[in-house]
């Protein structure tokens, strides 16, 4: 079934390499997927890199992924458009990495 999927992430800019995987638990108990990007947080470079990394990790075209909250924050929400079951399964696998 195709639809929109809200993905909550924590982006770490300036990492050694770009990587998607693992879980970050916030102080209020919120759980987010970890996205590390090598790009610096300047002029939207880290956002672009994070969007591309998320699209690749979920096997989606970049046009199917957008930042819907947290544009200037490490804590972001992405909207992914695609097969909901496949995205949920991929999210579960990425959280274990």
C-alpha positions in Angstrom: 0.0 0.0 0.0 1.4 3.3 -1.0 1.2 6.5 1.1 3.1 9.1 3.1 5.3 8.0 6.0 6.6 10.5 8.7 10.2 9.7 9.7 11.7 11.4 12.8 15.5 11.6 12.7 18.4 13.1 14.5 21.0 14.5 12.1 24.7 14.8 13.0 26.5 17.0 10.6 30.3 16.9 10.2 30.6 13.1 10.6 33.5 11.1 9.2 31.2 9.5 6.7 27.5 9.7 5.7 25.5 6.9 7.3 21.9 6.1 8.3 21.3 3.7 11.1 20.8 3.3 14.9 18.5 4.9 17.3 18.8 8.1 19.3 16.6 8.3 22.5 15.7 11.9 23.4 15.4 13.2 27.0 11.6 13.0 26.7 11.6 9.4 25.5 11.2 10.2 21.8 13.0 7.7 19.5 14.6 8.9 16.3 16.6 7.3 13.5 20.2 8.5 13.5 21.5 10.1 10.3 25.1 11.1 10.2 26.3 13.3 7.3 29.8 14.5 6.4 28.5 17.8 5.1 28.8 20.9 7.3 25.7 22.6 8.6 26.1 25.6 6.4 23.7 26.9 3.7 21.6 23.8 3.8 24.4 21.4 2.9 23.7 19.1 5.8 20.0 19.1 5.1 20.6 18.2 1.4 23.0 15.5 2.4 20.6 14.1 5.0 17.7 14.0 2.5 19.9 12.2 0.0 21.1 9.7 2.6 17.5 8.9 3.8 16.3 8.5 0.2 19.1 6.1 -0.6 18.7 4.1 2.7 15.0 3.6 1.9 15.5 3.0 -1.8 13.4 6.0 -2.8 14.0 8.8 -5.4 15.0 12.1 -3.8 11.8 13.5 -5.1 9.9 11.2 -2.7 11.6 12.6 0.4 11.1 16.1 1.9 11.9 17.8 5.2 8.6 18.7 6.9 9.9 19.9 10.3 13.2 21.0 11.8 14.8 22.6 8.8 17.4 24.4 11.0 17.5 21.8 13.8 19.2 18.5 14.3 15.9 17.0 15.1 14.0 16.7 11.9 10.9 15.1 10.4 11.0 13.8 6.9 8.0 12.8 4.8 8.6 9.8 2.6 6.3 8.8 -0.2 6.2 5.1 -1.2 5.2 1.6 -0.1 4.3 1.9 3.6 5.0 -1.8 4.4 8.4 -1.7 2.7 9.3 1.6 4.5 8.3 0.2 7.9 10.4 -2.9 7.3 13.4 -0.9 6.2 13.0 1.4 9.2 13.0 -1.6 11.6 16.2 -2.9 9.9 17.9 0.5 10.1 17.2 1.0 13.7 19.1 -2.2 14.5 22.2 -1.0 12.7 
